[in-house]
Structure formats: C-alpha cells, structure tokens
Amino acid sequence: MAEISKQALAVANNTDFPNNNAGAITPAILRSFNTSMIDSTVNQTQYNTNSGSWNISIGALNTFTSSQQPQFTNLNAFTASQLTINSGYNASTSSFNTSISGLQSQTAQLSTFTGSINEIRFQNGSPQYSTRLNFGGFISASFVANVGGLIADINVLQDGTKLNTSSFNSYTQSQAVDFTTYSASAAATFNTKTAFNAYTASINAYTASIDITISNLVAFSSSLDATYATDAQLGAATASLINSIATKLNTSSFNDYTQSINTTINSINSNTGSYATTGSNSFTGSQTITGSVYGNVVALNVSAYTASMDLSKGNFFTLQLSASQNIRLEASNIKPGQTINLRLNQATASVGTISIPTYFDFPASNIASASAVTGAVDIVSFLTFNTSSIFSTIIKNLI
C-alpha cells in the first residue's frame, strides 16, 4: 500500500471490514489496511529534523521582518507628506489655469485694441478731431469719420532740399544722356536700308520658287486631263460591256450550264449515304466494305499508377506493366456497341499486377488478373451495351 488521505482510510475501513459473520475479514486485507495506516502517519524522525530547519528559517524571517518595520514606517510617513504636497500642487495648478484663462482674455482684448489704433487722426476745423486716417497697407490710406479723442498731432513741413531746380535739372540732364545713347543704339539697329533690301530680295526669291511650283502643278494637271476618258468614251465602254455580258450569258447557254450542274448535284446526292467523312460518321442501313478494315492502336500511358483508356480514341490498346508495381485500369467515354481489345505486356524483370474496377464484368471462372510470368502477353476483350458497364474476358499467357 501507499500513503493515503484520512478520508481514504475511512472509506477503506468501511469497505474492508464488514461484519465478520462469514469470515470476510482475511489476514491479507487486515495487513493491507495496517500498511496504509503506517504509511499515512507522520515520520516523526524526518519531521523533527525538518522542524529544526523550519524554525531557523522562521526565526530569520521574523528578524528580517523586524528590520524592515522601520522602513515601512518611514515609507508611510513619506507617503502622507506626498499626499499633502499633491493637494497643494493641485490647488496651485487650478489657480494657474485661472490665471492663464485671464491672460488669454486680456490678450484677445489687446489684439482688438491694437487693431483699433491702426490710424492717424487729424485736427481739422471745428469740432476738433473730426477725421482720421486709416492705413490699410504700405501706401494706401483712407479718411473716415472720427470716433475717438486726440491721439497725436501731425505737422507737415516743406523740405526744399528734396526737390529744387538744381537737383531736378541734374536728373533731367542724366536722363537726356541715357535717351541719346538709346537713340544711337536704336539707329544702329533699325537704320538699315541695306538690311531691308536684303530681306526684300529673300522674299522675292521665295515667291519666285512658289511661282515655279505652281507652274509645274498646272502642267501636271493638264497632262492628267489628257489621260482621262470623256463621258462619251465611258458611255461607249459601258454599252460594249453590256453587249459582251449578254453574249456570254444568254438563255440557251445558261440553261445548258444550269442543267449540267443539276445533273452533278443529283449524282452527289444519290451517293452521299455511301461516303464517310474524316470525322465521326453514323451509318444507316447495310454497308458493304470491299477490302480490309483496321483500327488505330493506342499505347496507354501510366500516371500515378493509373492507366486511363479513352474508348473514343480507338478500339485497340496496349499496356506495358511495370516490375513489382500494381497498375489500375480506368475506362472513359463508354458508348453502347463497342468492341475493345487490350494487350497486356508483362514486365521482363519481375512481374507486375493490374487491378480493374467493378464496372468491368468478368466471368466468375475467369477473374481479371495479369499472368504472373515475366514477359507474358495477355489479351483482354471488352463489349459494351450501355454507358455504365463493360463485359470483359481475358486470354492469358499467349505464346
């Protein structure tokens, strides 16, 4: 047995020790229960050893806790002081917000006031300060009605040093020199009879070349007129063409030609049922074939251990089995009335096998399986009467 819980011991006591009227309590059951009791008790030797180490650890923990208690007391005092500081900070922040809001309001009022004093007012007559000068840009200004009191007096004085006869004459003289220089340059540029004559000569030469081109075009047009047919010539040619057509196509010759075509068409129609096209053909009635008839032999390819036999490709197929491999045969495009032959070529190294689905119906005594002889040749024949099943038989190991 092993150490179990108190609850498990109680359960074992009830189940293992019923009334002993029939001798149900055996020595083996009693020993097993006693062993569980012994295993479930505390190992006093181990407990005393561990208790000593536990007492040492608990004592060390108590010592550490006592040393940390002053730190906890200091932390509590610091936290209380920080709460007081935070309360003062919050109150200060609130007052700052109020001050900033008042400053923003004052700034807005200052901006309005600054815009209103962008003007110069003039004392002019009675009542005083009846007009003012608003400056809207670098140069322009406008006079508007006075709306306030005196801001500043403006005195306009004459400054004779800025514009007098001497300075004005000097400026005029310098401008005359510049004009004379410009006139000389213009004369040098535009005073050119020779240049004008040269330009005129180039125009005349270009005009002469155009005249030559026009003359050549007129001559070419005249030559074209000589090659064109007149209305009378066109009328005569048309009449001649009509007569020629009438000669080639008259009632007698046209009827003879039509009759020969009809004879040929009737001959073709009578033989249409006996001719086959290069595509698929359906024959109705009895057919007589003179000579041999042979079909195309199709070699089946194997992919993923499967040989797919498409019955629309032909009536003769071959399949090469692979050494030590199983090939599955599948058929597609099954039509009623088909006769199919498949040649199975067994591998030459070691024999392969073939598996055939259940829609291939074989005789019970002739189940489809490839000859287990290397190099053997088997012939499997198929007949179809519908599109879902294939009646089959196999001839094995042809030599």
C-alpha positions in Angstrom: 0.0 0.0 0.0 1.0 3.6 0.0 0.3 6.8 1.9 -3.4 7.8 1.5 -5.6 10.5 3.0 -7.7 10.3 6.2 -10.8 10.2 4.1 -9.5 7.3 2.0 -8.6 5.4 5.2 -12.2 5.9 6.5 -13.5 4.5 3.2 -11.1 1.5 3.3 -12.1 0.8 6.9 -15.8 0.7 5.9 -15.4 -1.5 2.8 -12.6 -3.9 4.0 -14.1 -4.7 7.5 -17.8 -5.7 7.2 -19.4 -7.9 9.8 -17.2 -11.0 10.1 -20.0 -13.5 10.2 -18.8 -15.2 7.1 -15.1 -14.8 7.7 -14.9 -11.9 5.2 -12.0 -10.2 7.1 -8.9 -12.0 5.9 -5.3 -11.6 7.2 -4.3 -10.2 3.8 -7.0 -7.4 4.0 -6.0 -6.6 7.6 -2.3 -6.4 6.8 -3.1 -4.2 3.7 -5.1 -1.8 5.8 -2.5 -1.7 8.6 0.2 -0.9 6.0 -1.9 2.0 4.7 -2.2 3.3 8.3 1.5 3.1 8.8 2.3 4.8 5.5 -0.2 7.6 6.2 1.3 8.5 9.7 3.8 11.3 10.1 7.5 10.2 10.0 8.5 11.7 13.4 12.3 11.4 12.8 12.1 13.2 9.5 9.5 15.7 10.9 11.8 16.6 13.9 14.8 17.1 11.5 12.8 19.3 9.2 11.2 21.2 12.1 14.6 22.3 13.2 15.4 23.8 9.8 11.9 25.3 9.6 12.3 27.0 13.0 15.7 28.5 11.9 14.0 29.9 8.7 11.0 31.3 10.6 13.4 32.9 13.1 15.4 34.5 10.2 12.1 35.7 8.6 11.0 37.3 11.9 14.4 39.0 12.3 14.2 40.4 8.7 10.6 41.5 9.2 11.6 43.4 12.4 14.4 45.1 10.5 12.0 46.1 7.7 9.4 47.6 10.0 11.2 51.0 10.4 11.4 51.2 6.6 7.7 50.6 6.4 7.0 53.3 9.0 9.2 55.8 7.1 7.5 54.9 3.8 4.1 55.5 5.4 5.3 58.9 6.7 6.7 59.9 3.3 3.5 58.8 1.5 1.5 61.0 3.9 3.7 64.0 3.2 3.5 63.4 -0.5 -0.3 63.4 -0.3 -0.1 66.8 1.4 2.2 68.1 -1.3 0.0 66.8 -4.1 -3.1 68.5 -2.6 -1.1 71.8 -2.6 0.1 71.2 -6.1 -3.5 70.5 -7.3 -4.7 73.8 -5.7 -1.8 75.7 -7.3 -2.5 74.1 -10.7 -6.1 75.2 -10.5 -5.0 78.8 -9.8 -2.6 78.6 -12.7 -5.4 77.6 -15.0 -7.5 80.5 -13.8 -4.6 82.9 -14.4 -3.9 81.5 -17.9 -7.6 81.9 -18.8 -7.5 85.6 -17.7 -4.3 86.2 -19.6 -5.8 84.7 -22.8 -8.8 87.0 -22.3 -6.5 90.1 -21.9 -4.5 89.1 -25.0 -7.7 88.9 -27.1 -8.7 92.4 -25.8 -5.2 93.8 -26.6 -5.4 92.4 -30.1 -8.7 94.2 -30.6 -7.3 97.4 -29.2 -4.2 97.2 -31.3 -6.3 96.9 -34.5 -8.4 99.8 -33.5 -5.5 102.2 -33.1 -4.0 101.5 -36.6 -4.9 105.0 -37.6 -3.7 108.7 -37.6 -6.3 111.3 -36.7 -6.1 114.9 -37.9 -7.2 118.1 -36.1 -9.2 119.9 -38.8 -11.7 122.7 -38.0 -14.5 122.6 -35.6 -15.4 120.3 -34.0 -11.9 119.1 -33.4 -10.7 115.6 -34.4 -13.5 115.3 -36.9 -11.5 113.0 -39.3 -8.9 110.3 -39.0 -6.6 108.5 -41.5 -6.6 104.7 -41.5 -3.6 102.9 -43.1 -4.7 99.7 -44.8 -1.4 98.8 -46.4 2.1 100.0 -47.3 0.9 103.1 -49.3 -2.9 103.4 -49.4 -4.9 105.3 -46.8 -8.5 106.4 -46.3 -10.2 109.1 -44.4 -13.1 108.1 -42.1 -15.2 109.9 -39.5 -13.6 110.5 -36.2 -14.8 108.1 -33.4 -12.4 109.0 -30.5 -10.3 111.6 -28.9 -6.9 113.1 -29.8 -4.0 110.6 -30.1 -1.2 112.7 -31.7 -0.6 116.0 -33.6 0.9 115.7 -37.1 2.8 118.7 -38.6 3.6 118.5 -42.3 6.7 120.6 -43.1 8.0 121.5 -46.5 11.5 120.1 -47.3 13.1 122.2 -50.0 16.2 120.0 -50.1 14.4 117.1 -51.7 13.3 118.8 -54.9 14.8 122.1 -56.2 15.7 123.4 -59.6 19.3 122.4 -59.4 18.7 118.8 -58.4 15.8 118.5 -60.9 18.0 119.8 -63.7 20.7 117.4 -62.9 18.3 114.5 -63.0 16.8 115.7 -66.3 20.3 116.0 -67.8 21.2 112.5 -66.8 18.1 111.2 -68.4 18.8 113.1 -71.6 22.2 111.4 -71.8 20.6 108.0 -71.4 17.9 108.8 -74.1 20.6 109.9 -76.5 22.5 106.7 -76.0 19.4 104.6 -76.5 18.5 106.6 -79.7 22.0 105.9 -81.2 21.6 102.2 -80.4 18.2 102.1 -82.0 19.5 103.9 -85.1 22.3 101.3 -85.3 19.8 98.6 -85.1 17.0 99.9 -87.4 18.8 102.3 -89.7 19.3 99.7 -92.4 18.1 100.2 -95.8 20.6 97.6 -96.9 19.1 95.1 -94.5 15.6 95.9 -95.7 16.7 95.4 -99.3 18.3 92.1 -98.4 15.1 90.9 -96.7 13.0 92.0 -99.7 15.3 90.1 -102.0 14.9 86.9 -100.0 11.1 87.3 -100.1 11.2 87.8 -103.9 13.4 84.7 -104.3 10.9 82.6 -102.2 8.0 84.0 -104.2 9.7 83.0 -107.5 10.2 79.4 -106.2 6.5 79.3 -105.4 5.6 80.5 -108.9 7.8 77.7 -110.4 6.0 75.1 -108.2 2.6 76.4 -109.3 3.6 76.3 -113.0 4.7 72.7 -112.6 1.4 71.8 -110.9 -0.6 73.4 -113.7 1.4 71.4 -116.3 0.9 68.2 -114.4 -2.9 68.8 -114.2 -3.0 69.4 -117.9 -1.2 66.1 -118.6 -3.8 64.3 -116.4 -6.7 65.8 -118.3 -5.3 64.1 -121.5 -5.4 60.6 -119.9 -9.0 60.8 -118.5 -11.9 59.3 -120.6 -14.6 61.6 -121.7 -18.3 61.0 -120.9 -18.9 59.8 -124.4 -16.0 57.3 -124.1 -17.3 56.0 -120.8 -20.8 55.5 -122.3 -19.5 53.6 -125.3 -17.4 51.4 -123.0 -20.4 50.6 -120.8 -22.5 49.7 -123.9 -19.8 47.4 -125.1 -19.5 45.7 -121.7 -23.3 45.1 -121.6 -23.2 43.5 -125.0 -20.3 41.3 -124.0 -22.2 40.1 -120.9 -25.3 39.5 -123.0 -23.2 37.4 -125.4 -21.6 35.3 -122.6 -24.9 34.9 -120.7 -27.9 34.1 -122.9 -30.9 31.9 -122.1 -29.7 28.9 -124.2 -26.1 28.7 -122.9 -27.1 29.5 -119.3 -29.8 26.8 -119.3 -27.4 24.2 -120.6 -24.9 25.1 -117.9 -27.5 25.0 -115.2 -28.7 21.6 -116.3 -25.2 20.1 -116.1 -24.9 21.5 -112.6 -28.2 19.9 -111.6 -27.1 16.6 -113.0 -23.9 16.7 -111.0 -25.7 17.7 -107.8 -28.2 14.8 -108.2 -25.4 12.4 -108.7 -23.7 13.6 -105.5 -27.0 13.4 -103.5 -27.5 9.8 -104.6 -24.1 8.8 -103.3 -24.0 10.9 -100.1 -25.1 8.0 -97.9 -22.2 5.8 -99.1 -19.4 8.2 -98.4 -17.7 8.8 -95.0 -16.2 12.0 -93.8 -12.9 12.3 -91.9 -14.9 13.0 -88.6 -17.4 10.8 -86.8 -19.9 9.0 -89.0 -23.2 7.3 -88.4 -24.2 4.7 -91.0 -27.9 3.8 -91.6 -28.7 0.6 -93.4 -26.4 -2.2 -94.6 -22.9 -1.3 -95.6 -20.6 -3.3 -97.9 -16.9 -2.8 -97.5 -14.5 -4.2 -100.0 -11.0 -4.6 -98.7 -9.5 -4.7 -95.2 -10.5 -2.5 -92.2 -8.1 -1.8 -89.5 -8.1 0.5 -86.4 -5.6 2.7 -84.7 -3.5 1.0 -81.9 -3.2 3.3 -78.9 -0.5 2.8 -76.3 -1.8 3.7 -72.8 0.3 6.0 -70.6 0.6 5.4 -66.8 0.3 8.3 -64.4 0.1 7.9 -60.6 -0.1 4.1 -61.1 -3.3 4.6 -63.3 -3.8 3.7 -67.0 -6.7 5.7 -68.5 -8.3 4.0 -71.5 -10.3 6.6 -73.5 -12.7 4.5 -75.7 -13.2 7.4 -78.1 -9.6 7.2 -79.2 -9.8 3.7 -80.9 -10.6 0.0 -80.5 -7.1 -1.4 -79.9 -5.0 -0.6 -76.9 -1.7 -1.8 -75.4 -0.5 -1.5 -71.7 3.1 -2.2 -70.5 3.1 -3.4 -66.9 5.9 -2.2 -64.6 8.0 -4.6 -62.5 6.7 -5.1 -59.0 4.0 -2.4 -59.4 0.2 -2.5 -59.4 -1.5 -0.6 -62.2 -5.2 0.4 -62.0 -7.1 0.4 -65.3 -9.8 3.0 -65.8 -12.1 3.5 -68.9 -13.8 6.6 -70.1 -16.2 7.7 -72.9 -18.0 4.4 -72.9 -20.5 4.1 -75.8 -23.0 1.3 -76.5 -22.0 -1.2 -79.2 -18.2 -1.1 -78.8 -15.7 -3.9 -79.2 -12.4 -3.2 -77.5 -9.2 -5.3 -77.2 -6.3 -4.6 -74.8 -2.9 -6.2 -75.0 -1.2 -6.6 -71.6 2.6 -6.9 -71.8 4.1 -8.3 -68.5 7.3 -6.9 -67.2 10.5 -8.8 -68.0 12.4 -8.3 -64.8 9.8 -9.1 -62.1 6.1 -9.4 -62.7 3.6 -6.6 -62.1 -0.1 -6.7 -61.3 -3.2 -5.0 -62.6 -6.4 -4.0 -60.7 -9.7 -3.4 -62.6 -12.8 -1.6 -61.2 -16.1 -3.4 -60.7 -17.8 -1.8 -63.7 -15.7 -4.3 -65.8 -17.8 -7.5 -65.6 -15.7 -10.7 -65.9 -16.9 -14.4 -65.7 -16.7 -15.9 -62.2 -14.3 -18.5 -63.5 -12.1 -16.0 -65.4 -11.3 -13.2 -63.0 -9.1 -10.5 -64.4 -5.5 -10.7 -63.4 -2.3 -10.5 -65.4 -0.2 -13.6 -66.0 2.4 -13.9 -63.3 5.1 -14.8 -65.8 7.8 -12.4 -66.8 7.4 -11.3 -70.5 3.9 -12.8 -70.8 1.3 -11.4 -73.2 -2.4 -11.3 -72.2 -5.4 -10.2 -74.4 -8.4 -8.6 -72.6 -11.6 -8.2 -74.8 -14.4 -5.8 -73.9 -18.0 -5.5 -75.2 -20.3 -2.6 -74.3 -24.1 -2.4 -74.4 -24.6 0.8 -72.4 -22.5 3.6 -71.0 -22.0 2.2 -67.5 -20.7 -1.3 -67.7 -18.2 -3.3 -69.8 -18.4 -7.1 -70.3 -14.9 -8.5 -70.3 -12.9 -11.6 -70.7 -9.2 -12.4 -70.7 -6.9 -14.8 -72.5 -3.7 -15.3 -70.6 -0.1 -16.1 -71.4 -0.2 -16.2 -75.2 2.9 -17.8 -76.8 
